[in-house]
Amino acid sequence: MRAYAALVALLSAIAFAEDATFALRHLTPETALKAAQAALAKCRADGYQVSVAIVDRGGLTQVLLRDRYAGPHTVDVSINKAWSAVSFRTKTGDIEKASRPGEAMAGIRHFPRLVAVGGGLMIEAGGSLLGGIGVSGAPGGDADEACAKAGLNAIADSLEF
């Protein structure tokens, strides 16, 4: 009987054990570039000179495009918007609202690299975080976000899984 109980306990432990590794999905460089190009094209069509960054799920820059007249600050801001969206797992426009002075999360504005301005979005598919897109240079976070959404829309069909 003891042997049976020990066998049941062992089999139960094996059944509930977690895997020691896990798989991650990543954007291909071609897909990341397609998203960045679509975002840049949308902003150009709207008359804005911007920078667009795509970061992977770890926040590392995968693609960066800067239009010819985009300000030099837009490079770092676009990268950091994408990084902020990935790091905080939310769009940067929502971070802006949640971190206003007097709000409970106001202190996060002091984090290095955090950009609490619209224009940074997560890239997700099938319940997985794949990366982030950040746009900087349009007049206001809402315009930056509209361009970022155009980038996401350009790759949406290829991400569904």
N, C-alpha and C positions, 0 to 999 in steps of 0.2 A: 504494500500500500504506500509506503514511504517513497519507493522508487517511482510509482505512478504520480504521486503528488509533486515530486521533484521534476519529473518530465513535463507535467502540465505547467509548472512554474517557469521552466526553461523555455518552453514553446510560447508561452504568453509574453515573456520578455522579448523574445525574438520578434514576435508579431507586432509589438508596439515600439520596437527600436526605430530610431530615425536613421536615415541615410547619413553617411559621413560626408557626402559631397552633394552639391546641387548644381543645376545647369542654369545659365543665364542667357538671355537673348540680347543681342547687340544690333544696332543699326549697321548696315554695310556703309562704307564710305560713299558709295553711289547714291544710296537712299538719303543719307545726311546731306549730300551736296544738292540733290534734287529739292529737298525741303528749303535749304538756304537760298537757292536760286529763285524759287517761287516766292519766298518772302521778299527778297530783294526786288523782284519784278513788280510785286504789288505796291511796294513803297514807291518805286520809280513811277509807276502809272499814276499814283496819287500825288506825285511831285516832290517826294521826299528823298533825300540822300542819306542812307543809313549804313550801318554795319549789322550783319547777321551772324550769329554764332550758334553752332550746334555742339552740345557737349554730350558725352556718353553718360550712362547711368551713374558713374562715379564722379562726374563733374569735370572730366578732362576734355579739353577742346578737341573736337573731331573735325570741324569745318569752320572757317572764318572767311566771310566775304565783306569787303569794305568798298562801298561805291566811291567813285572818283572824288566827290566833293564832301563826303561825310567827314565830320569833325574828328580830329585825332582821339578825343575822349570816347567816341562811340565804340571803339574797338574793345577797350576794357569793360565798358558798361554793358555791351551786348554779351560778352562772355560771362560777366558776373550776374546778369539777369538769368541767363540759362542755368548757371550754377546754382543760383538761389532757388529757382523753381525745382530743380532736382533735389537739392539738399533739404529743403523744407517740404517737399512733396506737395506743392501748391503753386498756383500762378502768382506772379509777383504783384499783380494788382490787388489780390486778396491779402498779401503780406502788408502792402501799403496801408490798407484799411485797418487791419488788426494791430498794427504797430504805431498808430498815430499817438501823439502825446496824450497821456491820460488813459490810454487803453492798457489792458493787462499785459500785452506783449510789446509794449513800447521799448523795452530794454533790448530787444533783438536788433534794433537799428544800430547798435554799437558793435555788432559782430563784423569782423573783417570780411570783406567781399560781398556782404549782403546788400542787394539793391532792392529797396522797397518802392519801386515805381513799376507801373504796368509795362508789359512787353516781354515778360518771361513766362513760358509755358512748358509744362511737362509733355514729353512724347511718350504715349502709352498705347499698348495694344494687348488684347487678350488678358487683361488683368496684370500685365507686367510693365514696369517702368523701363523704358528703353533709353531715355535721355531727356534733354531739354533744348529748347530753342529760345534765343534771346535776340531782340531787335532794339536798336538804339539809334536815334537821330531824327525821328519824326517829331512833330510838335505835340508832345504829350504821350503819356503811357497808353492811352486808348488807341491812338493811331499806330503806335509800335505794336500793340497787341493784335490789331487787325491784320497787320502784315505777318506777324508770327502765325496767326490762324491760317492765313493763306498758305504758308509753308506746310502746316500740318495737313491741310486739305489736299495738298498736292501728293502726299504720300499715304493718305489714309487707306486707299484700296490695297496697296501693297503690304500694309501692316496687319490687316485683319487675319487672325489665325485662331 
